[in-house]
Amino acid sequence: MHLKQIDLGPEIGGANLVSEVLNRKRKLTVDMIRNLTTRLYLSPGIFSK
């Protein structure tokens, strides 16, 4: 799967938020995790520490 930052915008809330999450300036919220797991067919546990 070759995703770009812009591809995750709808699940996370926009390009700026994607950038902040990837640069560890902002943590994923529960809603972001739900959206990502649905889109990427992942288990929510993969996002835990």
Steps between C-alpha positions, in 0.01 A plus 500: 500500500660825388325776690600863506427750775216650296333156481453496878349847522135390500558249781711728719346837428707672235852530368618719789387249762660213308829690497479574873425136584783369282741752653385400852371845582148367554370162617236297324153536647255214544300626200813513283589144600147380423511662157845362420416146610187501287680638193810282531330183635720493811444407861474803731757334726771569246492867602558435872839537664 
